[in-house]
Amino acid sequence: LKKNQAVTKEVVFKNIPYGGFTISTIPDLVERSFVRIHENNAVWGSGYQVGLISGMLESTQEFVSPESVQLYWSNVYGKPGDFGRMVRMAGATWNQSWRCYNGYIGVLQPEQGKFDWSRTDLQLKNARNNKIKPSFAMFTQSLLVKRSGQDMGMLVPPWLRQTDRYGHPEGKTYGNWQQFKIVVPPPQVIADHVKALLQRYPNQYANIQLFGEFNGYMTPAMISEYAAAILPLVKKYSPESQFIAYTPTGDFQGNVGLCYQQLMKIGAGKYTQAYSFHPYDSPMDDSPNPAQKSIRAIKKSFRDAGMNMPLWNTEVYYLHKTWDYNYEAAAITRRFAIDMGEGVRASSPLTDKPLFDNHKTPLCDFNNTLMEPNAKFAAYNAAGHFFNGAVPVATLENNSVLGYTF
């Protein structure tokens, strides 16, 4: 090609059009790829399940100001409803409610006893429309007043700050992350919040997750008090949902295995119906501690304590050492294969963001331009097609080779 030229070729295999590609000498116009996907018909059920962190299953943007959090619809995934459809086509049978402010106490309950259910209504509506089982995750960031000296503003409203049981409405550090200050409401305040959620949405969530990544913010004794207050509510008002009280993270030098050992030591295992983890001490490729060994260590701590409950992987953003999304698509299927092969109940390791690209403007964000499925989307789609409902049968390890039969 000469300077500032481009040529597009169609790709056809067995008389089926698979899209095409563009090769260009035009600056900033990169090769354009197209993805042909399976019609994924799997629905939430038994066996291993593939999920996706995808907020309210709608193309939305949040505008946060000191006064409020406002919700705007965005057209980066097409018309309203298209985004939930694409999440379903990615192979997910369940969705994680992160990547929106759905899990912030102060957003759902801006005034004590007064609730704004617009985001939860939207998530559940879109989940029903796309045959996806949603989960509800309440963030520890709901209690985060200061991070590295910066005030977190209205996300922790005054009424919640004033309930601090130790008299520190300005926040205090209790966990391993020294730059993070939280308020600590009495367990009953958190229980009342969860009770209102469950009474409005009984049996509609696959799970209710309490204070993800708590080990960075608070002690095992603190989280176990909240867990003890909430478990009876889930059993009473939403018995078809699993209560996940503990989701430690390996991020920022966290140690998932050690945290679970501490929880088991104080007898906190009885206050949950399942366990979860964010495997940043073993994210995936190049990890000094391979993912499969990390999962086995976690499960061993449960067995040693006489606890045999489901284990969920509910987040991992990067699949190698570096903090970005620039990994090969095959890393996604390896992550799913290891989780499934090691007996993890369900995995939602990624947000929707890396599964879509704007091909005309590389490295752009979601603000103003259409996003399209990419090779990572295709990997997710294939993994969901083959892994949903799978049950591990055998493990093969031979030197550097790791394989599973399912």
C-alpha positions as CSV (number, residue, x, y, z in Angstrom):
1,L,0.0,0.0,0.0
2,K,1.0,3.6,-0.6
3,K,0.9,6.2,2.1
4,N,-2.6,7.0,3.4
5,Q,-4.2,4.0,1.8
6,A,-6.3,1.1,3.2
7,V,-7.7,-2.1,1.9
8,T,-10.5,-4.3,3.5
9,K,-10.9,-8.0,2.8
10,E,-13.9,-10.2,3.6
11,V,-13.3,-13.4,5.5
12,V,-15.4,-16.4,4.5
13,F,-15.1,-19.9,5.9
14,K,-17.4,-22.8,4.5
15,N,-19.6,-20.1,3.0
16,I,-20.1,-18.4,6.3
17,P,-19.0,-14.8,6.5
18,Y,-16.8,-14.2,9.5
19,G,-16.4,-10.4,9.0
20,G,-13.2,-9.0,7.7
21,F,-10.1,-7.0,8.3
22,T,-8.5,-3.8,7.3
23,I,-4.8,-3.2,6.6
24,S,-3.8,0.5,6.5
25,T,-1.0,2.9,6.1
26,I,-3.2,5.7,7.4
27,P,-1.8,7.1,10.8
28,D,-3.8,6.0,13.8
29,L,-6.0,3.6,11.8
30,V,-5.2,0.1,13.1
31,E,-6.2,-3.3,11.8
32,R,-9.9,-3.8,12.4
33,S,-11.1,-7.2,13.7
34,F,-14.5,-8.8,13.7
35,V,-15.7,-11.5,16.0
36,R,-18.2,-14.2,15.2
37,I,-19.8,-15.6,18.4
38,H,-21.7,-18.7,19.6
39,E,-25.3,-18.3,20.5
40,N,-24.8,-19.1,24.2
41,N,-27.9,-20.8,25.6
42,A,-26.4,-21.8,28.9
43,V,-28.3,-20.5,32.0
44,W,-27.3,-20.3,35.6
45,G,-27.4,-23.8,37.2
46,S,-25.3,-26.6,38.5
47,G,-21.6,-27.1,37.7
48,Y,-19.0,-24.4,37.1
49,Q,-20.4,-21.1,35.9
50,V,-18.7,-18.2,34.0
51,G,-19.7,-14.7,35.0
52,L,-18.7,-11.1,34.2
53,I,-18.3,-8.0,36.3
54,S,-20.8,-5.7,34.4
55,G,-22.6,-3.4,36.8
56,M,-26.2,-2.8,36.0
57,L,-26.1,-4.6,32.6
58,E,-26.8,-1.3,30.9
59,S,-24.5,1.3,29.1
60,T,-24.5,3.9,31.9
61,Q,-22.2,6.5,33.3
62,E,-22.1,7.9,36.8
63,F,-21.5,11.5,37.6
64,V,-20.2,11.9,41.2
65,S,-20.4,15.3,42.8
66,P,-20.2,16.4,46.5
67,E,-24.0,16.5,46.6
68,S,-25.1,13.4,44.7
69,V,-24.4,10.5,42.4
70,Q,-26.3,10.9,39.1
71,L,-26.9,8.3,36.5
72,Y,-26.7,8.9,32.7
73,W,-27.3,6.6,29.8
74,S,-24.4,6.3,27.4
75,N,-24.5,5.1,23.8
76,V,-21.1,3.5,23.6
77,Y,-22.6,0.0,23.3
78,G,-25.5,1.0,21.0
79,K,-29.1,1.5,21.9
80,P,-30.6,0.8,25.4
81,G,-30.6,-2.9,26.1
82,D,-27.7,-3.7,23.8
83,F,-25.1,-3.9,26.5
84,G,-27.0,-6.6,28.6
85,R,-27.4,-8.6,25.4
86,M,-23.7,-8.4,24.7
87,V,-22.8,-9.6,28.2
88,R,-25.1,-12.6,27.7
89,M,-23.5,-13.3,24.3
90,A,-20.0,-13.1,26.0
91,G,-21.0,-16.4,27.7
92,A,-21.8,-15.2,31.2
93,T,-24.6,-16.9,33.1
94,W,-24.3,-14.5,36.0
95,N,-23.2,-10.9,36.6
96,Q,-21.3,-9.1,39.3
97,S,-22.7,-5.7,40.4
98,W,-19.3,-4.0,40.6
99,R,-18.5,-1.2,38.0
100,C,-21.4,0.9,39.2
101,Y,-22.3,2.5,42.5
102,N,-24.9,-0.2,43.2
103,G,-23.0,-1.5,46.2
104,Y,-22.4,1.7,48.1
105,I,-24.5,2.0,51.2
106,G,-24.7,5.8,50.9
107,V,-25.9,5.7,47.3
108,L,-28.7,3.2,48.0
109,Q,-29.5,4.8,51.3
110,P,-28.6,8.5,51.1
111,E,-30.6,9.2,54.3
112,Q,-30.9,6.7,57.1
113,G,-34.0,4.6,56.4
114,K,-34.7,6.2,53.0
115,F,-33.6,4.2,50.0
116,D,-33.0,4.8,46.3
117,W,-33.5,1.5,44.5
118,S,-33.2,2.8,40.9
119,R,-29.8,1.0,40.3
120,T,-30.8,-2.3,41.8
121,D,-34.1,-2.2,39.8
122,L,-32.1,-1.6,36.6
123,Q,-29.7,-4.4,37.3
124,L,-32.5,-6.9,38.0
125,K,-34.6,-5.8,35.1
126,N,-31.7,-6.2,32.6
127,A,-30.7,-9.5,34.2
128,R,-34.2,-10.9,33.7
129,N,-34.3,-9.7,30.1
130,N,-31.0,-11.5,29.3
131,K,-31.4,-14.6,31.4
132,I,-28.5,-13.7,33.6
133,K,-28.4,-14.4,37.4
134,P,-27.2,-11.3,39.2
135,S,-25.2,-11.1,42.4
136,F,-25.2,-8.2,44.9
137,A,-21.9,-7.0,46.2
138,M,-21.7,-4.4,49.1
139,F,-18.4,-2.6,49.0
140,T,-16.1,-1.9,51.9
141,Q,-15.6,1.4,50.1
142,S,-19.0,2.2,51.4
143,L,-17.2,2.9,54.7
144,L,-14.1,4.5,53.2
145,V,-13.8,8.1,54.4
146,K,-10.3,8.9,53.4
147,R,-7.9,7.3,50.9
148,S,-4.3,8.6,50.9
149,G,-5.5,11.7,52.6
150,Q,-8.3,12.5,50.2
151,D,-11.9,12.8,51.5
152,M,-14.3,10.4,49.7
153,G,-17.1,13.0,49.8
154,M,-20.8,12.1,49.6
155,L,-20.2,8.3,49.0
156,V,-20.1,8.0,52.8
157,P,-23.0,10.3,53.9
158,P,-23.0,12.2,57.2
159,W,-25.6,9.9,58.8
160,L,-23.4,6.8,58.2
161,R,-20.3,8.6,59.5
162,Q,-22.1,9.6,62.7
163,T,-22.9,5.9,63.5
164,D,-19.2,5.0,63.9
165,R,-19.1,2.8,67.0
166,Y,-15.7,4.0,68.1
167,G,-16.5,7.7,67.8
168,H,-14.4,8.4,64.7
169,P,-16.6,9.9,62.0
170,E,-13.5,11.1,60.2
171,G,-12.4,7.5,59.8
172,K,-9.6,5.4,61.2
173,T,-7.2,2.7,59.9
174,Y,-7.9,-0.8,61.1
175,G,-6.6,-3.2,58.4
176,N,-3.4,-3.7,56.4
177,W,-3.8,-0.7,54.1
178,Q,-2.4,2.1,56.1
179,Q,-3.6,4.9,53.8
180,F,-7.3,3.8,54.0
181,K,-9.5,5.2,56.8
182,I,-13.0,3.8,57.3
183,V,-15.9,4.4,59.7
184,V,-17.2,1.3,61.5
185,P,-21.0,1.3,62.0
186,P,-22.6,-1.0,64.5
187,P,-23.5,-4.4,62.9
188,Q,-27.2,-3.6,63.3
189,V,-26.9,-0.6,60.9
190,I,-25.5,-2.8,58.2
191,A,-28.0,-5.5,59.0
192,D,-30.9,-3.1,58.6
193,H,-29.5,-2.0,55.1
194,V,-29.2,-5.7,54.0
195,K,-32.6,-6.5,55.4
196,A,-34.3,-3.8,53.4
197,L,-32.6,-5.1,50.2
198,L,-33.6,-8.7,50.8
199,Q,-37.2,-7.8,51.7
200,R,-37.5,-5.9,48.4
201,Y,-35.7,-8.5,46.3
202,P,-36.2,-11.9,47.9
203,N,-34.4,-14.8,46.1
204,Q,-33.5,-12.7,43.1
205,Y,-29.7,-12.7,43.7
206,A,-27.3,-15.6,43.2
207,N,-25.4,-14.3,46.2
208,I,-25.1,-11.5,48.6
209,Q,-21.5,-10.4,49.2
210,L,-20.4,-8.6,52.3
211,F,-17.6,-6.0,52.2
212,G,-15.3,-7.3,49.5
213,E,-11.6,-6.9,50.1
214,F,-12.3,-6.3,53.8
215,N,-8.8,-7.5,54.8
216,G,-7.3,-4.2,53.6
217,Y,-9.7,-2.2,55.7
218,M,-10.6,-4.0,58.9
219,T,-9.7,-7.0,61.1
220,P,-11.1,-10.5,60.8
221,A,-12.9,-10.0,64.1
222,M,-14.8,-6.9,62.7
223,I,-16.0,-8.7,59.6
224,S,-17.1,-11.7,61.5
225,E,-19.4,-9.5,63.6
226,Y,-21.1,-8.1,60.5
227,A,-21.3,-11.6,59.1
228,A,-23.0,-13.0,62.2
229,A,-25.6,-10.2,62.0
230,I,-26.4,-10.7,58.3
231,L,-26.4,-14.5,57.9
232,P,-29.8,-15.0,59.7
233,L,-31.4,-12.3,57.5
234,V,-30.3,-14.1,54.3
235,K,-31.6,-17.4,55.5
236,K,-35.0,-15.8,56.5
237,Y,-35.7,-13.3,53.7
238,S,-33.7,-14.7,50.7
239,P,-33.0,-18.4,51.3
240,E,-32.3,-19.1,47.6
241,S,-29.3,-16.6,47.7
242,Q,-25.9,-17.7,49.0
243,F,-24.4,-15.4,51.6
244,I,-20.7,-14.8,51.0
245,A,-19.4,-13.1,54.1
246,Y,-15.7,-13.2,53.3
247,T,-13.9,-12.0,50.1
248,P,-10.2,-11.3,51.0
249,T,-7.9,-9.9,48.4
250,G,-4.2,-10.5,47.5
251,D,-3.9,-6.9,46.2
252,F,-1.5,-4.4,47.8
253,Q,0.5,-7.2,49.5
254,G,-2.7,-8.9,50.9
255,N,-2.6,-12.6,51.6
256,V,-5.8,-14.5,50.9
257,G,-4.6,-17.8,52.4
258,L,-3.4,-16.2,55.6
259,C,-6.6,-14.2,56.0
260,Y,-8.7,-17.4,55.8
261,Q,-6.4,-19.0,58.3
262,Q,-7.1,-16.2,60.7
263,L,-10.8,-16.3,60.1
264,M,-10.9,-20.1,60.7
265,K,-8.9,-19.6,63.9
266,I,-11.5,-17.3,65.5
267,G,-14.3,-19.6,64.4
268,A,-15.7,-17.1,61.8
269,G,-16.3,-19.8,59.2
270,K,-19.8,-20.6,60.6
271,Y,-21.1,-17.2,59.6
272,T,-21.1,-17.7,55.9
273,Q,-22.6,-20.0,53.3
274,A,-19.8,-19.7,50.7
275,Y,-16.3,-18.2,50.4
276,S,-14.8,-15.9,47.8
277,F,-11.5,-14.4,46.9
278,H,-9.7,-11.8,44.7
279,P,-6.6,-13.7,43.6
280,Y,-4.2,-10.8,43.2
281,D,-1.4,-12.7,44.9
282,S,-1.8,-15.3,42.1
283,P,-3.5,-13.4,39.3
284,M,-2.5,-15.8,36.5
285,D,0.4,-15.8,34.0
286,D,3.9,-15.2,35.5
287,S,2.7,-15.5,39.1
288,P,5.4,-16.7,41.5
289,N,2.7,-18.6,43.4
290,P,0.6,-20.3,40.6
291,A,-3.1,-19.9,40.8
292,Q,-3.9,-23.6,41.2
293,K,-1.6,-23.8,44.3
294,S,-3.1,-20.7,45.8
295,I,-6.7,-22.2,45.4
296,R,-5.6,-25.5,47.0
297,A,-4.1,-23.7,50.0
298,I,-7.3,-21.8,50.5
299,K,-9.4,-24.9,50.3
300,K,-7.0,-26.7,52.7
301,S,-7.6,-24.1,55.4
302,F,-11.3,-24.8,55.0
303,R,-10.9,-28.5,55.3
304,D,-8.6,-28.2,58.3
305,A,-11.3,-26.2,60.1
306,G,-14.0,-28.7,59.1
307,M,-15.7,-26.2,56.7
308,N,-16.8,-27.5,53.3
309,M,-18.5,-24.6,51.4
310,P,-18.5,-23.4,47.8
311,L,-15.6,-21.1,46.7
312,W,-16.1,-18.2,44.3
313,N,-13.6,-16.2,42.3
314,T,-15.2,-12.7,42.1
315,E,-12.5,-10.5,40.6
316,V,-9.2,-10.3,38.9
317,Y,-8.4,-7.5,36.5
318,Y,-5.0,-8.4,35.2
319,L,-3.8,-11.8,34.1
320,H,0.0,-11.2,34.4
321,K,2.3,-9.1,36.5
322,T,1.5,-5.7,35.1
323,W,-1.5,-3.5,36.0
324,D,-3.3,-3.2,32.7
325,Y,-5.5,-5.1,30.2
326,N,-2.8,-5.8,27.7
327,Y,-2.8,-9.6,28.0
328,E,-3.4,-12.3,25.4
329,A,-7.0,-13.6,25.1
330,A,-5.8,-17.1,25.9
331,A,-5.1,-16.0,29.5
332,I,-8.9,-15.7,30.0
333,T,-9.5,-19.4,29.1
334,R,-6.6,-20.5,31.2
335,R,-7.9,-18.6,34.2
336,F,-11.4,-20.2,33.8
337,A,-9.8,-23.7,33.2
338,I,-7.8,-23.5,36.5
339,D,-10.8,-22.2,38.5
340,M,-13.1,-24.9,37.1
341,G,-10.5,-27.6,37.4
342,E,-9.7,-26.7,41.0
343,G,-13.4,-26.9,42.0
344,V,-14.3,-23.2,42.1
345,R,-18.1,-22.8,42.0
346,A,-18.1,-19.8,39.7
347,S,-15.8,-17.2,38.4
348,S,-16.3,-13.6,37.4
349,P,-12.7,-12.5,36.9
350,L,-13.0,-9.5,34.6
351,T,-15.0,-6.4,34.0
352,D,-16.7,-5.8,30.7
353,K,-14.1,-3.1,29.8
354,P,-11.3,-5.2,28.3
355,L,-13.7,-7.3,26.2
356,F,-14.5,-4.3,24.0
357,D,-12.3,-1.9,21.9
358,N,-12.7,1.2,19.8
359,H,-10.7,0.1,16.8
360,K,-10.5,3.6,15.2
361,T,-9.1,5.3,18.3
362,P,-6.8,2.9,20.1
363,L,-6.6,3.2,23.9
364,C,-9.7,5.5,24.1
365,D,-12.0,5.2,27.0
366,F,-15.8,4.7,27.0
367,N,-16.8,8.4,26.9
368,N,-17.9,9.2,23.4
369,T,-17.3,6.4,20.9
370,L,-18.8,3.1,20.0
371,M,-17.1,0.0,21.6
372,E,-17.0,-3.4,19.7
373,P,-16.3,-7.0,20.8
374,N,-12.6,-8.0,20.5
375,A,-10.5,-11.2,20.8
376,K,-10.9,-11.2,24.6
377,F,-14.7,-11.2,24.1
378,A,-14.3,-14.2,21.7
379,A,-12.3,-16.0,24.4
380,Y,-14.9,-15.3,27.0
381,N,-17.6,-16.5,24.6
382,A,-15.8,-19.8,23.9
383,A,-15.0,-20.4,27.6
384,G,-18.7,-19.9,28.5
385,H,-19.7,-22.2,25.7
386,F,-17.5,-25.0,26.9
387,F,-17.1,-24.5,30.6
388,N,-20.6,-23.6,31.9
389,G,-22.0,-26.5,33.7
390,A,-18.7,-28.4,33.7
391,V,-17.6,-30.6,36.6
392,P,-13.9,-31.4,37.2
393,V,-13.1,-35.1,37.1
394,A,-9.3,-35.4,37.1
395,T,-6.2,-33.3,37.3
396,L,-3.0,-34.0,35.4
397,E,0.3,-32.5,36.4
398,N,3.5,-33.5,34.7
399,N,6.5,-31.1,35.2
400,S,5.4,-27.8,33.6
401,V,2.2,-29.3,32.2
402,L,-1.1,-28.7,34.0
403,G,-4.3,-30.2,32.6
404,Y,-7.8,-31.0,33.7
405,T,-10.5,-33.5,32.6
406,F,-14.1,-32.3,33.0
